[in-house]
Amino acid sequence: MIKRAFVFGVLVFFLSNAWAQVVSFNSPTAWLTQRKDNFTAKMQFDTSKVVNKRVDVVLYTVKDGKEKRVTSKSITIKDYSQDIDLGSVGIEQLGGENYAKIYWSIRDTTLKGTIAPIGIVSLDNFDEKPKIKTAKVSQTDDLASIVKAASGKTVTVGDNDYGLAWNQTELIICGKKPEETREITFTFDGKNAKNGFLAYADKFITYYSNKDSLAAYHYTRSFRGDSIAYEKKKWHNKIVMQDDGSDFAIRIPWSDLGMAPPFAGKEKGFRMAGFSIFVAGSEGKQIANFPEQAQRKLPGSWANMQLSAE
C-alpha cells in the first residue's frame, strides 16, 4: 500500500510538473492582493505543444462560500506570452475569507487549473484611510503621564477612548478601563494595511477587561479545497500590562511587533503602520470597530497609526 501511494504521489508530481512546463501564470498568483479590481491574466505557453489551440479563462468571486461567475474570455494561442483582459469585478476590497479565482483550460487537452485565492485592496482612496496619531513619550514616563500625553489623539470606539504612545523601545496602547465587560482586540500590520489576507506577521492582542488579562496571537493560513482557513497561533512576546484601577496601558516591545520605531529627523521621522480596534461585549458579540467598516481578517480594511518622531 505504501509503495502504491508513493508511486501515485510521484506520478502526480511529474504530471503537475509537465503541465507547468506547458502553461504558467506570471500574474496574478495565489495569495496576491491586487491594487485595482481590473483583472488581467498574464499567461505563458509552450507554443510547440499548444499553438493554435483555444484557451478558456473564467473569473469568479467567492463571497460567504458562494461562487459567482464574473466574466470569461477565450482566445487562440498565437504567442508564447499573452495577456487576457478579464475586466473589472466592481469590488474595492475583497479578502479575509472571501476571494477571487481564475479557472483556465485548454480545449482538446487535459490541461486546466485554478489560480486562487486572489485579493483586492484598491489604493484609489488610500490617503483617505482613517488614521490615529500617536504621542511620543519617555521610557521613564508613568501610566498617568502616558495617558495624558495621548489624550488629545485618541479615537472613540464604542463607549471608550483609546490612545497610542511610543518611545524608542515600545509601542503603548492606553485608555480608561471599561465600566462594563469588554473584549477589546487591537490589530497590527507593519505593511500599512494594504493586504487582502492575514499574514503570519500580522499581530493581535485581546484585552479582557473583566479579568485584566491579555491574549496575544497571530495566524497561519492555508487554502483547502475552495476555502481559506486561518489557524490561531500563540504569539510569544514580552508585552507588559499596566493598570492603576482607572486607566490601563499595554506596552509592546517594537521587537515583538517586528517593527522599528520612527527615526529622528523630519525626512525620516514619519511612518505608517496598519492598526485597528475591535470591541466585543460580554458574550463576544461585536459592538464597535475602528474604523467602522474594518474586518478582522482583511488588513486592507484596517486604519493606520501615524508614527512621528516630532
matplotlib code that plots the C-alpha trace (Angstrom):
import matplotlib.pyplot as plt

x = [0.0, 2.8, 4.6, 1.5, 0.8, 4.4, 4.2, 0.9, 2.4, 5.4, 3.1, 1.0, 4.2, 5.5, 2.2, 1.8, 5.4, 4.7, 1.7, 3.6, 6.1, 3.4, 1.3, 2.3, 0.9, 3.0, 0.1, -2.0, -0.7, -2.1, -2.4, -1.7, -3.5, -4.4, -4.3, -7.3, -10.3, -9.3, -8.1, -5.5, -4.4, -0.7, 0.0, 2.9, 2.7, 4.9, 3.8, 5.4, 2.7, -0.4, -0.1, -3.4, -5.4, -8.1, -7.6, -10.7, -10.3, -13.1, -13.0, -15.0, -15.6, -16.3, -18.1, -19.5, -18.9, -21.0, -19.3, -20.2, -19.1, -17.9, -16.6, -14.9, -12.7, -11.5, -8.5, -6.4, -2.8, -0.6, 2.5, 4.4, 3.2, -0.3, -2.3, -6.0, -8.1, -10.9, -12.4, -13.5, -15.3, -16.6, -15.3, -12.8, -12.0, -12.0, -10.2, -10.3, -12.2, -13.6, -11.5, -11.4, -10.2, -9.3, -10.0, -8.3, -8.4, -7.1, -9.5, -8.8, -6.3, -6.4, -4.6, -6.5, -6.0, -7.1, -5.3, -6.7, -7.1, -6.7, -7.5, -8.3, -7.5, -7.9, -5.4, -7.5, -8.6, -5.7, -4.8, -8.3, -7.9, -8.7, -5.6, -4.8, -2.0, 0.5, 2.2, 5.9, 6.7, 9.8, 10.8, 10.5, 7.0, 4.5, 1.0, -0.7, 1.8, 1.4, -2.4, -2.2, 0.2, -2.1, -5.3, -5.5, -5.0, -7.5, -10.2, -13.6, -14.7, -18.0, -18.2, -14.5, -11.5, -8.1, -4.8, -1.3, 2.1, 5.6, 9.2, 12.4, 11.7, 8.0, 4.5, 1.9, -1.9, -3.7, -7.2, -9.7, -10.8, -14.2, -17.0, -18.7, -17.2, -15.4, -13.1, -11.0, -8.8, -6.0, -4.5, -1.2, 0.1, 3.5, 2.8, 0.4, -2.8, -2.8, -3.3, -6.4, -5.4, -3.9, -0.2, 1.8, 3.5, 0.1, -0.4, -3.4, -3.8, -7.2, -7.7, -10.3, -11.4, -13.2, -10.1, -7.4, -5.7, -4.3, -4.1, -1.5, -1.7, -1.3, -2.4, -1.2, -3.2, -4.0, -6.2, -8.1, -10.5, -12.4, -12.0, -9.4, -8.5, -6.8, -5.4, -4.7, -1.2, 0.2, 2.4, 5.4, 6.1, 7.4, 4.2, 3.6, 0.1, -0.3, -3.4, -4.0, -7.7, -8.8, -6.5, -4.7, -1.7, -0.4, 3.4, 4.6, 8.3, 9.0, 10.9, 7.7, 5.9, 8.7, 8.8, 11.3, 10.5, 10.4, 13.8, 14.8, 14.7, 11.9, 12.5, 12.9, 10.8, 7.5, 6.0, 2.6, 1.6, -1.8, -3.8, -7.4, -9.6, -12.5, -14.7, -17.0, -19.4, -19.6, -20.9, -18.2, -20.6, -19.0, -20.4, -17.9, -14.9, -12.3, -12.6, -16.3, -16.0, -13.0, -12.9, -10.7, -9.3, -8.9, -6.0, -6.7, -9.9, -7.9, -6.9, -3.3, -1.4, 0.8, 4.1, 6.1, 9.4, 8.4]
y = [0.0, 2.4, 1.6, 2.2, 5.5, 6.6, 5.8, 7.7, 10.7, 10.7, 10.4, 13.4, 15.4, 14.7, 15.3, 18.6, 19.5, 18.7, 20.9, 23.7, 23.5, 23.9, 26.6, 29.1, 32.2, 35.3, 37.2, 37.1, 34.4, 32.7, 35.0, 38.1, 41.3, 43.3, 47.1, 47.6, 45.5, 45.0, 41.5, 40.6, 37.1, 37.1, 33.6, 31.9, 28.8, 26.3, 27.1, 23.9, 21.9, 24.2, 26.7, 27.5, 25.9, 27.8, 28.7, 29.5, 31.7, 32.3, 34.8, 34.1, 35.8, 33.7, 35.5, 33.9, 30.5, 31.4, 31.3, 33.9, 33.8, 37.4, 37.1, 34.8, 35.0, 32.6, 33.3, 31.4, 30.8, 32.5, 33.5, 32.2, 35.1, 36.6, 38.9, 38.2, 41.1, 39.9, 43.3, 44.5, 42.8, 46.1, 45.4, 47.7, 45.3, 41.5, 39.3, 37.7, 34.5, 35.8, 35.9, 35.9, 33.0, 32.3, 29.0, 28.1, 25.2, 24.5, 22.9, 19.4, 18.7, 17.7, 21.0, 23.0, 24.7, 27.3, 30.4, 31.2, 32.9, 36.4, 39.5, 43.1, 46.3, 49.4, 52.1, 54.8, 56.2, 55.1, 58.6, 58.9, 55.8, 56.6, 57.3, 57.5, 59.8, 58.8, 60.6, 60.4, 59.7, 59.0, 55.5, 56.6, 58.1, 56.6, 55.5, 58.8, 60.7, 58.4, 58.6, 62.4, 62.6, 60.5, 62.2, 64.7, 62.0, 59.3, 57.6, 56.7, 53.1, 52.1, 53.6, 54.2, 56.2, 54.6, 56.3, 55.3, 56.4, 55.3, 55.6, 54.0, 50.6, 50.1, 51.0, 51.7, 51.3, 53.2, 54.2, 54.2, 50.9, 50.0, 50.1, 47.0, 43.7, 44.1, 42.1, 44.7, 43.5, 45.6, 44.5, 45.4, 45.2, 46.6, 46.7, 49.8, 47.8, 47.1, 43.3, 41.3, 38.3, 37.9, 37.1, 35.4, 38.8, 40.4, 40.6, 40.6, 41.5, 40.9, 42.7, 41.1, 43.9, 41.6, 39.6, 42.3, 39.8, 39.7, 37.2, 37.7, 35.7, 35.6, 33.3, 30.8, 30.5, 27.8, 27.3, 24.0, 22.9, 26.1, 27.7, 29.9, 28.6, 30.7, 28.9, 30.9, 30.6, 31.9, 35.0, 34.6, 38.1, 40.3, 42.5, 44.2, 45.2, 48.2, 49.0, 51.6, 50.8, 53.7, 53.6, 50.8, 50.6, 47.7, 48.1, 46.2, 46.0, 47.0, 43.8, 41.8, 43.7, 43.1, 46.9, 49.6, 52.9, 56.1, 57.7, 61.2, 64.0, 65.5, 63.4, 60.1, 60.7, 59.6, 56.2, 54.5, 51.0, 49.2, 49.4, 48.6, 48.1, 45.7, 45.8, 43.0, 42.7, 40.1, 37.4, 38.0, 39.8, 42.6, 46.0, 48.5, 48.8, 51.3, 52.1, 51.4, 49.1, 47.2, 43.4, 41.3, 39.1, 41.8, 44.0, 46.3, 47.4, 48.5, 52.0, 53.2, 54.5, 57.6, 57.4, 60.6, 61.4, 65.1]
z = [0.0, 0.9, -2.3, -4.4, -2.6, -3.3, -7.0, -7.2, -5.5, -7.8, -10.8, -9.7, -9.2, -12.6, -14.3, -12.5, -13.4, -17.1, -17.1, -15.5, -18.3, -20.9, -19.2, -16.5, -14.9, -14.4, -12.8, -10.8, -8.4, -5.3, -2.2, -4.3, -3.4, -6.5, -6.1, -8.5, -9.3, -13.0, -13.8, -16.5, -16.8, -17.9, -19.2, -20.9, -23.2, -24.7, -28.3, -29.6, -27.8, -27.7, -30.5, -32.3, -29.5, -27.7, -24.0, -21.9, -18.9, -16.3, -13.5, -10.3, -7.0, -3.9, -1.1, 2.1, 0.4, -2.7, -6.1, -8.7, -12.3, -13.3, -16.8, -19.2, -22.3, -24.9, -27.2, -29.7, -28.5, -31.0, -29.0, -26.0, -23.9, -23.9, -21.7, -21.3, -20.1, -17.9, -17.0, -13.6, -10.7, -9.3, -5.7, -4.0, -1.1, -1.3, 1.2, 4.6, 3.9, 0.5, -2.7, -6.5, -8.5, -12.2, -13.8, -17.1, -19.5, -23.0, -25.3, -26.7, -23.9, -20.3, -19.3, -16.8, -13.5, -10.9, -9.5, -6.1, -3.7, -5.1, -3.0, -3.9, -1.9, -4.1, -3.4, -5.1, -1.7, 0.4, 1.5, 3.0, 5.1, 8.8, 10.9, 14.6, 15.7, 18.3, 21.2, 21.8, 25.5, 27.6, 28.6, 32.2, 32.0, 34.4, 33.4, 34.2, 32.1, 29.1, 29.3, 29.5, 26.5, 24.4, 25.5, 22.6, 20.0, 21.0, 19.0, 20.3, 19.8, 21.3, 24.8, 25.4, 24.1, 23.2, 22.5, 21.3, 22.5, 21.8, 22.8, 21.3, 22.9, 22.8, 21.4, 24.1, 23.9, 26.6, 27.8, 30.5, 31.9, 30.5, 33.1, 31.5, 30.5, 27.2, 24.9, 23.1, 20.2, 18.8, 15.5, 13.9, 10.3, 9.6, 5.9, 6.0, 5.9, 2.2, 2.1, 1.4, 3.6, 7.0, 7.1, 9.9, 10.6, 11.5, 15.3, 17.5, 21.2, 23.0, 26.4, 28.7, 31.0, 33.5, 34.0, 33.5, 31.2, 27.7, 24.9, 22.1, 18.9, 15.2, 12.4, 9.8, 6.7, 4.1, 1.1, 1.4, -1.3, -2.0, 1.4, 3.2, 6.6, 9.4, 12.4, 15.6, 17.0, 20.2, 19.8, 22.1, 23.5, 26.3, 26.5, 29.8, 31.1, 33.5, 35.4, 38.2, 38.7, 36.4, 33.4, 31.6, 29.3, 27.1, 26.5, 23.4, 22.5, 18.9, 18.5, 19.3, 16.6, 14.1, 13.6, 14.1, 15.9, 13.8, 13.2, 14.2, 11.7, 9.6, 6.5, 8.2, 11.2, 9.9, 9.2, 8.9, 10.1, 10.0, 13.2, 14.1, 17.2, 17.6, 20.7, 21.8, 24.7, 27.5, 25.1, 22.5, 20.1, 18.1, 19.1, 17.6, 15.3, 14.3, 11.5, 11.3, 8.2, 9.5, 9.1, 11.4, 8.7, 6.0, 6.9, 3.9, 5.7, 8.9, 9.7, 10.0, 13.0, 12.2, 14.0, 14.1, 15.7, 16.1]

ax = plt.figure().add_subplot(projection="3d")
ax.plot(x, y, z, "-o")
ax.set_aspect("equal")
plt.show()
